[in-house]
Amino acid sequence: MILSKNGTNTLDYEVTNIERLGFWIIVDNEEYFVNFEDYPKFKKATVEQILNIKRLDPEQFNWPDLDIDIDIRSLKYPEQFQKVYKD
């Protein structure tokens, strides 16, 4: 008997946990931490606003309610990206 997997996995990114210092996002089976210190606009955001995430392209994510864009490479290789965010 051959078993096949039904359906397709269409969810390739997800906010998984929100805590006091930031939140975790899983992207293509890799987990990243978005620190509120580095991205202060998220600190005052509601849970609903943080969970409303859109993938613009393979590397770019957008939170439309907050007008925030994050390139996943800045979370993967933070030392390569200068922190210039100002509220």
Short mmCIF file of the C-alpha atoms (twelve columns), coordinates in Angstrom:
data_MODEL
# 
_entry.id   MODEL 
# 
loop_
_atom_site.group_PDB 
_atom_site.id 
_atom_site.type_symbol 
_atom_site.label_atom_id 
_atom_site.label_alt_id 
_atom_site.label_comp_id 
_atom_site.label_asym_id 
_atom_site.label_seq_id 
_atom_site.Cartn_x 
_atom_site.Cartn_y 
_atom_site.Cartn_z 
_atom_site.pdbx_PDB_model_num 
ATOM 1  C CA . MET A 1  0.000  0.000  0.000  1 
ATOM 2  C CA . ILE A 2  1.306  3.438  -0.945 1 
ATOM 3  C CA . LEU A 3  0.275  6.359  1.207  1 
ATOM 4  C CA . SER A 4  0.247  9.843  -0.198 1 
ATOM 5  C CA . LYS A 5  0.045  13.128 1.629  1 
ATOM 6  C CA . ASN A 6  -3.247 14.917 1.042  1 
ATOM 7  C CA . GLY A 7  -3.254 18.622 0.288  1 
ATOM 8  C CA . THR A 8  -0.427 21.080 0.066  1 
ATOM 9  C CA . ASN A 9  1.255  23.108 2.743  1 
ATOM 10 C CA . THR A 10 0.553  26.720 1.774  1 
ATOM 11 C CA . LEU A 11 1.678  28.310 5.036  1 
ATOM 12 C CA . ASP A 12 5.361  29.112 4.716  1 
ATOM 13 C CA . TYR A 13 5.487  31.841 7.353  1 
ATOM 14 C CA . GLU A 14 3.804  32.473 10.687 1 
ATOM 15 C CA . VAL A 15 4.165  34.543 13.843 1 
ATOM 16 C CA . THR A 16 4.372  31.854 16.507 1 
ATOM 17 C CA . ASN A 17 4.919  33.581 19.839 1 
ATOM 18 C CA . ILE A 18 4.675  37.120 21.162 1 
ATOM 19 C CA . GLU A 19 6.453  37.903 24.414 1 
ATOM 20 C CA . ARG A 20 7.612  40.912 26.415 1 
ATOM 21 C CA . LEU A 21 10.842 41.484 24.436 1 
ATOM 22 C CA . GLY A 22 9.579  40.712 20.937 1 
ATOM 23 C CA . PHE A 23 8.063  37.985 18.823 1 
ATOM 24 C CA . TRP A 24 9.071  34.876 16.901 1 
ATOM 25 C CA . ILE A 25 8.370  34.294 13.236 1 
ATOM 26 C CA . ILE A 26 8.864  31.047 11.335 1 
ATOM 27 C CA . VAL A 27 9.803  31.508 7.679  1 
ATOM 28 C CA . ASP A 28 10.353 28.482 5.455  1 
ATOM 29 C CA . ASN A 29 11.006 26.255 8.502  1 
ATOM 30 C CA . GLU A 30 13.533 28.672 10.061 1 
ATOM 31 C CA . GLU A 31 12.728 30.654 13.192 1 
ATOM 32 C CA . TYR A 32 13.674 34.305 13.731 1 
ATOM 33 C CA . PHE A 33 13.252 36.704 16.661 1 
ATOM 34 C CA . VAL A 34 12.006 40.251 16.054 1 
ATOM 35 C CA . ASN A 35 13.235 42.263 19.022 1 
ATOM 36 C CA . PHE A 36 11.109 45.229 20.131 1 
ATOM 37 C CA . GLU A 37 14.315 47.107 20.930 1 
ATOM 38 C CA . ASP A 38 15.390 46.893 17.284 1 
ATOM 39 C CA . TYR A 39 11.855 47.437 15.930 1 
ATOM 40 C CA . PRO A 40 10.153 49.689 18.528 1 
ATOM 41 C CA . LYS A 41 7.003  50.339 16.487 1 
ATOM 42 C CA . PHE A 42 5.940  46.750 17.222 1 
ATOM 43 C CA . LYS A 43 6.101  47.336 20.983 1 
ATOM 44 C CA . LYS A 44 2.836  49.306 21.082 1 
ATOM 45 C CA . ALA A 45 1.147  47.185 18.414 1 
ATOM 46 C CA . THR A 46 -1.811 44.957 19.171 1 
ATOM 47 C CA . VAL A 47 -1.577 41.192 18.796 1 
ATOM 48 C CA . GLU A 48 -3.892 41.462 15.797 1 
ATOM 49 C CA . GLN A 49 -1.559 43.995 14.122 1 
ATOM 50 C CA . ILE A 50 1.501  41.798 14.672 1 
ATOM 51 C CA . LEU A 51 -0.289 38.725 13.347 1 
ATOM 52 C CA . ASN A 52 -1.382 40.578 10.189 1 
ATOM 53 C CA . ILE A 53 1.752  39.823 8.179  1 
ATOM 54 C CA . LYS A 54 2.053  39.674 4.397  1 
ATOM 55 C CA . ARG A 55 4.864  38.165 2.357  1 
ATOM 56 C CA . LEU A 56 5.730  40.547 -0.477 1 
ATOM 57 C CA . ASP A 57 8.460  38.368 -1.987 1 
ATOM 58 C CA . PRO A 58 10.730 35.541 -0.749 1 
ATOM 59 C CA . GLU A 59 12.744 37.901 1.492  1 
ATOM 60 C CA . GLN A 60 10.377 40.807 2.215  1 
ATOM 61 C CA . PHE A 61 7.611  40.912 4.813  1 
ATOM 62 C CA . ASN A 62 5.086  43.662 5.473  1 
ATOM 63 C CA . TRP A 63 2.801  44.535 8.355  1 
ATOM 64 C CA . PRO A 64 0.215  46.722 6.563  1 
ATOM 65 C CA . ASP A 65 -1.531 47.904 9.736  1 
ATOM 66 C CA . LEU A 66 1.778  49.229 11.078 1 
ATOM 67 C CA . ASP A 67 3.444  50.309 7.807  1 
ATOM 68 C CA . ILE A 68 6.504  48.181 8.636  1 
ATOM 69 C CA . ASP A 69 8.629  46.220 6.163  1 
ATOM 70 C CA . ILE A 70 11.340 43.775 7.234  1 
ATOM 71 C CA . ASP A 71 13.755 41.986 4.968  1 
ATOM 72 C CA . ILE A 72 14.260 38.516 6.450  1 
ATOM 73 C CA . ARG A 73 17.989 38.796 5.726  1 
ATOM 74 C CA . SER A 74 18.185 41.559 8.377  1 
ATOM 75 C CA . LEU A 75 16.984 39.006 10.946 1 
ATOM 76 C CA . LYS A 76 19.170 36.230 9.578  1 
ATOM 77 C CA . TYR A 77 22.354 38.363 9.338  1 
ATOM 78 C CA . PRO A 78 21.808 41.353 11.669 1 
ATOM 79 C CA . GLU A 79 25.504 42.288 11.679 1 
ATOM 80 C CA . GLN A 80 25.260 43.111 7.955  1 
ATOM 81 C CA . PHE A 81 22.453 45.618 8.429  1 
ATOM 82 C CA . GLN A 82 22.775 49.006 10.027 1 
ATOM 83 C CA . LYS A 83 20.049 49.834 12.540 1 
ATOM 84 C CA . VAL A 84 18.645 53.206 11.501 1 
ATOM 85 C CA . TYR A 85 15.013 52.907 12.540 1 
ATOM 86 C CA . LYS A 86 13.562 56.005 14.194 1 
ATOM 87 C CA . ASP A 87 10.029 56.255 15.564 1 
# 
